[in-house]
Amino acid sequence: MPHQYTRKELYSLIIPLIADSFLSILIGMADTVMVSTCGEAAVSGVSLVDTVSNLLITLFSAFATGGAVVVSQYLGRSDKESARRGAKNLIYISAAISIAMTLIVMPIRSHIVDFFFGTIDADVKGFTDDYFVPILLSYPFLALYSALTAISRAENRSFRTMGVSAMMNAINITGNAILIYGFGMGPRGAGISSLLSRMAGFAIMFMFLHRRSDMLSLSGIAKGPVDLKMIARILRIGIPAGLEGATFHIGKIMVQSLTASLGTSAIAINAVTGNFNAYSNIPGNGINLAMITIIGQCRGKKDFRDISYYTRYLLILVYISTLAINIPFFAVTPSVVSFYGLEASSIATAVPMCRLCLAACALLWPLAFTLPNMLKAVGDVRFILFASFSSMWIFRVGGAYLMVRALGMGVEAIWYAMYMDWAARGILFSSRILSGRWKTKEVI
């Protein structure tokens, strides 16, 4: 029997999403690299804000994932009217949550940084506030952009999201060049550029999806109606996914605060290694996004044969593409690290850490972060929450504190603990999929 997607359809969805993933990562990397001309304190300030910000952004991504699963499963059933209602109600949720979050966090932003990271150098603290304000203002635009791109992916329009990401990167990098280099605004300039790029991304995506000719057109969205049952279906995926993501980032912030206690150089080294991690996983992140759509539509049809087939196929594809990126990147690691403006002693520590990160990403990351997307797409989100919570606190947080506080190790211990977390997640998610218990989960 033929599978649901032809090879051409599959790659026409995946390839733009890989490019989109690269472009999305490039925004954050551009901020770090271009801010590095202002010194290690500026790099550290941007890194700390990004760590806190990613916790909050996790909620946007979780709701977008919930909406994508619901819409994809309805499209799999060929129920386009319900899919449109799901898309509109995803926009309502995203707008309400992101605006409320910005209003709540803005007046207490400095206290949040103090709470998570404790005492940090005065110059680093100043840079965090400069960068945090425009990033907070960008949240509503980013949340709506995330929701709109999730809707576009659900209807297999990934070329659209890739094009908009390219435009956003052009705006961000141009803005950085003008505001950081031209006006000497440092991290504040990087934050303003990110704000402008997210505003533009939202505006363009909304214009695309507002057209009546679009399959999931948002035309008439201002008139409603708000569908509480549809919102409940989205939240059934979004809330556990949000809790899982929040748990992940809270643990990450706790570990980041441990890193901050090791000094400014350790913060900068950790930030550079984090960028290597992000770059290494670009193909995998794009394929993971495609998996939500592909497996979601298969689950809508109750086609368990294709769910198993595409899970294996996409996992192998993640391994192959990650190796294709990491092998040449491993060879040029010293040259890439030197671009970040670190001191010589920091470079000597960062190079082996970055190379080990590339190896772990190639071996452990796919099982830990690709397989849960399959479980999300079929609605098995509670298990993901349990597995992620357990692994995070036992291995990543507990292991890091043990190695740094008790054994006196340095910033490298933070990453050793993370690799143990990845290995544990991979074992748990593989076992769940092989058990077949996910087949009993329903979303719509």
C-alpha positions, 0 to 999 in steps of 0.5 A: 500500500502507498504511504500518505506522502510521496517523497516529493511531498515529504521533502517539499515540507522538510527542506524549507523547515530546515532552512527556516530552523537555520534562519530562526537560530541565526537571529539569536546567534547574530545578536550574540556574535555582533554584540561580542564586539562590546566585550564578554560582559555584553555577551553574558548579559544577552545570554542571561536574558535569552535564558529567561526569555526562552522560558517564557517563549516556551509557552508560546511554542507550546500553544502553537504546537497544540494548535498545530496538532489539532489542525493537522489531525482535522486536516487528516480527517478532511474536516477543513471547517474544524481546522479553520476554527482551530486556527482562529482559536489558536490566534485568540489564545496566543494573543491573550497569553502573550500580551498578559505576559508582557504586562506582568513581566515588564515591571518586575524584569530586574527582580526576575534576573536577580531571582534566577542568577543572584549576584552578577557583575554590575556591567553584566546587570546593566546589559541585561536590562538594556536587552530585556526591555525590547525583547519583552515588547516583542513577545506578542508579535513573536507569539502570534508569528509562532501561531501563524507559522504553526498553522502554515506548517499544518497545511504544508506551506513551509516555503512560506515560513522560510521566506518570512524567516529570511526577511526577518533575519535580513531586518535583524542583521541590518538593524544590528549593524546600524544600531550596534556598530553605527550608534553604539547601542550594544545589547539594547540595539540588538534587542530593538532589532529583534523587536522590529524583525518579529513585528515584520514577521507577524505582519507578513504572515498575517497578510498571507493567512488573511486571504480568503483563498487560503485553505486555513484562511483567518478572514473574519477573525475579529468577528469570532466566535471563540470556541471553548471546546476547540480551545480545550482541545488545543490546551489539552496538548498545549498545557502539558507541552508548556509545563514540559517546556517550562520544566526544561527551562526552569532547570536550565535557568537553575543550571545557568545560575550555577554557571553565573557563579563561576564568573563572567568567562564561564558565562561566555563560554557556556553561551558559545557552546550553546550556540554550537548546540543550536547550530548542530541541531538545525536540521533536526529541529526542522525535521521535528517541526515537520513530524508534528504535521506528518504524524498529526495528519496520519493520526487524524486518519488513524493510520498507525502503519504510516505513523510507525513508518514515518517515525523511523524514516524521520529519525534516521533522517535526523541522524544523517543530516546532523552528522552531515552538519557536525563532521565538517563543523568539528574540523573548523571549531577553533576558527568559529570559536575565535569569532566570539571575541573571547580571551585566549584562556576562554578559547582554550576551554571552549574548543574541546567543550564545543567539539564534545557538544557536536559529538553528543548532538550527533549521537544522543540528541535525536532520540531525546528530542525527535521522538517526543514530537511523534508522541506530541502529534498523537496526543501522548503529552502527559508521558512526555511531561513525566519523562522530561520532568524526571530526567531534568531534575535527576540528571541535568540539575542534580548532576550539574550541582553535584559535579560543580558544588561537590566535586569542584568541577568547572563549566564543562560539568554543566554540559556533562550533566546535560548529556546524561539528561539526553541519554535518559530521555532517549531511553524513556521515549524509545521505550514508550514508542516501542510499547505501543501505548500511544495508540490509545491517545486521542485529541479530536 
